Amino acid sequence: MKIWIDVLTPKQLLFSEPIIEKLGKKNSILCTSREYEEVSKLAKIRNFDLILVGKHGGGRKNSKLKAGNDRIGKLIRKIEAFSPDLVISFCSPEAARVSFGLGIKHIAFCDSPHAEAVMKLTLPLIQKLLIPNTIPKKEFSKYGINEKNIIPYKAIDAAVTIKRKTNEDVKLPFKNNGRKNILIRIEEEEASYTEKSNKIIPITKDVISKFNEENIVVLGRYTKQIQKLQKKIGKKAKIVKMSFDGKHLLNNTDVFIGSGGTMTAESALMGIPTISYNAVPNIIENFLVKKRLVIRETNPKKVSKHITKFFESTKQLNQLKAKKILNQMEDPIEKLIRVIKD
């Protein structure tokens, strides 16, 4: 069987690794992506073989539209030549349009029904959708896919991605001085479902003022975003672009402050004390808060108080709690294999 996998984000790349590992032995697999710095950097770190087709559309609607249309045209030629029997994506609008147009069956994963534009562009065109069972089927069926074609799995996606092996010899942005490491992740600003938030600047400033003797690293996404942070924060914290494997960073983190997305979920399941400033409210973050693996907080002074409590408590308790929850989760890739066989 020939399988085409379209990968658009770092999380999707990490989630695809075990898919390729389990399906690649008996099938021919083509992995495509687009020119997008965070994905291309991670692909190099992970030695992940990607063919880049088209580019990321940026933050503006008209540039997203033009980039998407251009990418569809380029993908048609590439996919017709490869002639796959099956498409796997994470609700890629371009993969949905191309697979539908060429009559290729399409199985998708998704844990982000809040991405309304993406849901409308993909769900009516795919055959099967695999979702975490913490998200009700109706959150997806309202966009045009029949509930009988939605298959839940008893896990969240971070349960797959945190199992990856990392190179622990890679140099970290934290100083090796025996002090606590605080990692702050800036939110996604260029996705269609996000609005620019100013929550993280006051939180970061308060953390710096209260914990200036610790190692504070701020993990940015885009050049303009980093430049803005540098103007607001200066040299009081180390501001870096994401040029690391996130799990390697988290393995060396004492407290993580995230926007409620992928790294927040990974940090939580790894048992790292985690605070979410909830830049993009979503059901997975709600699940982690209810399981007490994540504390949701947007008030800067309260964030700092939580950090103080984390430093006073034992990290081992968090790890035991996270491990117990993780052990109750199933492998979504095994569910995918069953769906393909059926």
C-alpha positions as CSV (number, residue, x, y, z in Angstrom):
1,M,0.0,0.0,0.0
2,K,1.1,3.6,-0.7
3,I,0.4,6.1,2.0
4,W,0.7,9.9,1.8
5,I,1.0,11.7,5.2
6,D,0.8,15.5,5.2
7,V,2.5,17.2,8.2
8,L,1.9,20.9,9.0
9,T,3.0,21.5,12.6
10,P,5.8,20.3,14.9
11,K,3.3,18.2,16.9
12,Q,2.0,16.5,13.7
13,L,5.6,15.6,12.8
14,L,6.2,14.0,16.2
15,F,2.9,12.2,16.0
16,S,3.8,10.9,12.6
17,E,7.0,9.3,13.7
18,P,5.3,6.2,15.3
19,I,2.9,6.0,12.4
20,I,5.8,5.7,10.0
21,E,7.6,3.3,12.3
22,K,4.6,0.9,12.5
23,L,3.3,1.3,8.9
24,G,6.6,1.9,7.0
25,K,7.8,-1.7,7.2
26,K,5.1,-3.0,4.9
27,N,4.0,0.2,3.0
28,S,5.5,2.9,0.9
29,I,5.1,6.3,2.7
30,L,5.5,9.8,1.3
31,C,5.6,12.6,3.9
32,T,5.0,16.2,2.8
33,S,5.0,19.5,4.6
34,R,5.3,23.2,3.7
35,E,8.1,25.8,4.3
36,Y,7.5,26.6,7.9
37,E,10.5,27.2,10.1
38,E,9.4,25.4,13.3
39,V,8.6,22.2,11.3
40,S,11.7,22.3,9.1
41,K,14.0,22.9,12.1
42,L,12.4,20.0,14.0
43,A,12.6,17.7,11.0
44,K,16.4,18.3,11.0
45,I,16.6,17.6,14.7
46,R,14.6,14.4,14.4
47,N,16.2,13.3,11.1
48,F,12.7,13.2,9.7
49,D,12.4,12.8,5.9
50,L,10.1,15.5,4.6
51,I,9.3,16.8,1.1
52,L,8.4,20.5,1.4
53,V,5.6,21.6,-0.9
54,G,4.4,25.2,-0.8
55,K,4.8,27.5,2.2
56,H,3.1,28.7,5.4
57,G,0.6,31.5,4.7
58,G,1.5,33.7,7.7
59,G,-1.0,35.5,9.8
60,R,-3.1,37.3,7.2
61,K,-6.2,35.8,5.6
62,N,-5.4,36.7,2.0
63,S,-1.8,35.3,2.3
64,K,-3.2,32.1,3.8
65,L,-5.6,31.8,0.9
66,K,-2.9,32.4,-1.7
67,A,-0.5,30.0,0.0
68,G,-3.1,27.3,0.3
69,N,-4.2,27.5,-3.3
70,D,-0.6,27.5,-4.5
71,R,0.1,24.5,-2.3
72,I,-2.9,22.6,-3.7
73,G,-1.7,23.1,-7.2
74,K,1.8,21.8,-6.4
75,L,0.5,18.9,-4.4
76,I,-1.7,17.7,-7.2
77,R,1.3,17.0,-9.4
78,K,3.3,15.4,-6.6
79,I,0.5,13.2,-5.4
80,E,-0.7,12.1,-8.9
81,A,2.9,11.0,-9.5
82,F,3.0,9.0,-6.2
83,S,-0.5,7.6,-6.6
84,P,-1.3,6.8,-3.0
85,D,-4.0,4.4,-1.8
86,L,-4.5,6.3,1.4
87,V,-4.0,9.7,2.9
88,I,-3.3,10.4,6.6
89,S,-3.3,13.9,7.9
90,F,-4.1,16.0,10.9
91,C,-6.9,17.9,9.2
92,S,-4.8,19.4,6.5
93,P,-7.0,21.6,4.3
94,E,-4.8,21.0,1.3
95,A,-4.6,17.3,1.8
96,A,-8.4,17.1,2.2
97,R,-9.0,19.0,-1.0
98,V,-6.4,17.0,-3.0
99,S,-7.5,13.6,-1.7
100,F,-11.1,14.4,-2.4
101,G,-10.4,15.7,-5.8
102,L,-8.3,12.7,-6.8
103,G,-10.7,10.2,-5.1
104,I,-8.2,8.9,-2.5
105,K,-9.5,7.7,0.9
106,H,-8.5,10.1,3.8
107,I,-8.1,9.3,7.5
108,A,-7.5,12.3,9.8
109,F,-6.6,12.9,13.4
110,C,-7.8,15.9,15.3
111,D,-7.9,17.3,18.8
112,S,-8.7,20.9,17.9
113,P,-12.4,21.5,17.1
114,H,-11.8,25.1,18.1
115,A,-9.9,25.5,14.8
116,E,-13.2,26.4,13.1
117,A,-11.9,27.4,9.7
118,V,-9.8,24.2,9.4
119,M,-12.7,22.0,10.5
120,K,-15.0,23.5,7.8
121,L,-12.4,23.0,5.1
122,T,-11.6,19.4,6.0
123,L,-14.2,17.4,7.9
124,P,-16.9,17.2,5.1
125,L,-14.2,15.8,2.7
126,I,-12.6,13.0,4.7
127,Q,-13.7,9.4,5.3
128,K,-12.7,8.7,9.0
129,L,-11.7,11.0,11.9
130,L,-9.8,9.8,14.9
131,I,-10.2,11.9,18.1
132,P,-9.3,11.8,21.8
133,N,-12.3,10.4,23.7
134,T,-12.2,13.5,26.0
135,I,-13.7,15.5,23.2
136,P,-17.4,14.8,22.4
137,K,-18.2,13.7,18.8
138,K,-20.7,16.5,18.4
139,E,-17.8,19.0,18.6
140,F,-16.7,17.7,15.2
141,S,-20.0,16.4,13.6
142,K,-21.4,20.0,13.6
143,Y,-18.8,20.7,10.8
144,G,-20.2,18.1,8.4
145,I,-18.9,14.7,9.2
146,N,-21.2,11.9,10.3
147,E,-20.7,10.7,13.9
148,K,-20.5,7.1,12.7
149,N,-17.2,8.1,10.9
150,I,-15.7,9.5,14.1
151,I,-13.6,7.0,16.0
152,P,-12.5,8.0,19.6
153,Y,-9.3,6.8,21.3
154,K,-8.7,6.7,25.0
155,A,-5.7,9.1,25.1
156,I,-4.6,12.6,24.3
157,D,-2.1,13.2,21.6
158,A,0.7,14.1,24.0
159,A,0.7,10.5,25.2
160,V,2.1,9.6,21.8
161,T,4.6,12.4,21.3
162,I,6.2,12.2,24.8
163,K,7.3,8.6,24.2
164,R,9.9,9.8,21.6
165,K,13.7,9.4,22.4
166,T,15.8,12.6,22.5
167,N,19.4,13.4,22.2
168,E,20.2,14.5,25.7
169,D,23.7,15.6,24.7
170,V,22.4,18.7,22.8
171,K,23.3,22.0,24.5
172,L,20.5,23.6,26.3
173,P,19.6,27.4,26.7
174,F,19.6,27.0,30.5
175,K,22.8,27.8,32.3
176,N,24.4,24.9,34.1
177,N,24.6,26.6,37.5
178,G,22.5,24.3,39.8
179,R,19.6,26.8,39.8
180,K,16.0,26.1,39.0
181,N,15.0,26.2,35.3
182,I,11.8,28.1,34.4
183,L,10.6,27.7,30.8
184,I,8.0,30.0,29.3
185,R,6.4,29.2,25.9
186,I,4.9,32.1,23.8
187,E,1.5,31.4,22.2
188,E,0.8,30.7,18.5
189,E,-0.2,34.0,16.9
190,E,-0.5,33.1,13.2
191,A,-3.1,30.3,13.3
192,S,-6.6,31.2,12.0
193,Y,-8.2,30.4,15.4
194,T,-6.0,32.7,17.6
195,E,-6.2,36.3,18.5
196,K,-3.1,38.2,19.7
197,S,-2.9,38.0,23.4
198,N,-1.0,40.3,25.8
199,K,-1.2,37.9,28.8
200,I,2.3,36.6,28.6
201,I,4.2,39.9,28.9
202,P,3.0,40.8,32.4
203,I,3.3,37.2,33.5
204,T,6.9,37.0,32.3
205,K,7.8,40.4,33.8
206,D,6.5,39.2,37.2
207,V,8.3,35.9,37.0
208,I,11.6,37.8,36.2
209,S,11.1,40.2,39.2
210,K,10.3,37.4,41.6
211,F,12.8,34.7,40.4
212,N,15.6,36.7,38.8
213,E,18.2,34.4,40.5
214,E,16.8,31.3,38.6
215,N,17.4,30.4,35.0
216,I,14.4,31.9,33.0
217,V,14.1,31.0,29.3
218,V,11.4,32.4,27.0
219,L,10.7,30.2,24.0
220,G,9.4,32.3,21.1
221,R,8.0,31.3,17.7
222,Y,8.3,34.2,15.2
223,T,11.0,36.8,14.6
224,K,8.6,39.8,15.2
225,Q,7.3,38.1,18.3
226,I,10.8,37.7,19.7
227,Q,11.7,41.3,18.8
228,K,8.6,42.6,20.7
229,L,9.6,40.4,23.7
230,Q,13.2,41.8,23.6
231,K,11.9,45.4,23.7
232,K,9.5,44.6,26.6
233,I,11.8,42.3,28.7
234,G,15.3,43.2,27.6
235,K,18.1,40.9,28.8
236,K,16.5,40.0,32.1
237,A,15.5,36.6,30.6
238,K,17.0,34.5,27.8
239,I,14.7,34.7,24.8
240,V,15.3,32.0,22.2
241,K,13.7,30.7,19.0
242,M,12.4,27.1,19.0
243,S,15.5,25.3,17.7
244,F,15.3,22.5,20.2
245,D,13.4,19.2,20.6
246,G,10.7,20.3,23.1
247,K,11.0,17.1,25.1
248,H,14.7,17.7,25.6
249,L,13.9,21.1,27.0
250,L,11.1,19.8,29.3
251,N,13.4,17.0,30.6
252,N,15.5,19.8,32.1
253,T,12.7,22.1,33.2
254,D,11.5,22.6,36.8
255,V,8.5,24.7,36.0
256,F,6.8,25.2,32.6
257,I,4.4,28.0,31.7
258,G,2.6,27.4,28.5
259,S,-0.3,28.7,26.4
260,G,-2.4,25.6,26.7
261,G,-1.2,23.8,23.6
262,T,1.1,21.0,22.7
263,M,4.0,21.7,25.0
264,T,1.6,22.3,27.9
265,A,0.1,18.8,27.4
266,E,3.5,17.2,27.0
267,S,4.8,18.9,30.1
268,A,1.8,17.8,32.1
269,L,2.0,14.2,31.1
270,M,5.8,14.2,31.9
271,G,4.9,15.2,35.5
272,I,6.5,18.7,35.2
273,P,4.8,21.4,37.3
274,T,2.8,23.2,34.6
275,I,0.9,26.4,34.5
276,S,-1.3,27.3,31.5
277,Y,-2.2,30.9,30.7
278,N,-4.9,29.5,28.4
279,A,-4.2,31.7,25.3
280,V,-6.4,29.4,23.2
281,P,-9.1,27.7,25.4
282,N,-9.5,24.1,24.4
283,I,-10.9,20.8,25.6
284,I,-7.6,19.1,26.1
285,E,-6.4,21.8,28.4
286,N,-9.6,21.5,30.3
287,F,-9.0,17.8,30.7
288,L,-5.5,18.4,32.1
289,V,-6.7,21.0,34.5
290,K,-9.5,18.7,35.8
291,K,-6.9,15.9,36.3
292,R,-4.8,18.4,38.3
293,L,-1.8,18.0,36.0
294,V,-2.1,21.7,35.0
295,I,-2.9,24.8,36.9
296,R,-4.7,27.4,34.8
297,E,-3.8,31.0,35.8
298,T,-3.5,34.3,34.0
299,N,-2.9,36.6,37.0
300,P,0.9,37.3,37.1
301,K,1.1,37.5,40.9
302,K,-0.8,34.3,41.3
303,V,1.4,32.6,38.7
304,S,4.5,33.5,40.7
305,K,2.9,32.2,43.9
306,H,2.3,28.9,42.2
307,I,5.9,28.7,41.1
308,T,7.0,29.3,44.7
309,K,4.8,26.4,45.8
310,F,6.2,24.2,43.1
311,F,9.7,24.9,44.3
312,E,8.7,24.0,47.8
313,S,7.0,20.7,46.9
314,T,8.5,17.5,45.5
315,K,8.5,17.0,41.7
316,Q,8.2,13.2,42.2
317,L,4.6,13.4,43.3
318,N,3.7,15.2,40.1
319,Q,5.5,12.5,38.1
320,L,3.7,9.6,39.8
321,K,0.3,11.2,39.2
322,A,1.1,11.9,35.6
323,K,2.5,8.3,35.1
324,K,-0.7,6.8,36.5
325,I,-2.9,8.8,34.1
326,L,-0.6,8.1,31.2
327,N,-0.7,4.3,31.9
328,Q,-4.5,4.4,31.5
329,M,-4.3,5.7,27.9
330,E,-4.3,3.5,24.8
331,D,-2.1,3.8,21.7
332,P,-4.0,5.8,19.0
333,I,-1.7,4.4,16.3
334,E,-3.0,0.9,17.0
335,K,-6.5,2.3,16.6
336,L,-5.4,3.8,13.3
337,I,-4.1,0.4,12.1
338,R,-7.5,-1.2,12.9
339,V,-9.3,1.5,11.0
340,I,-7.1,1.0,8.0
341,K,-7.7,-2.8,8.1
342,D,-11.5,-2.3,8.4
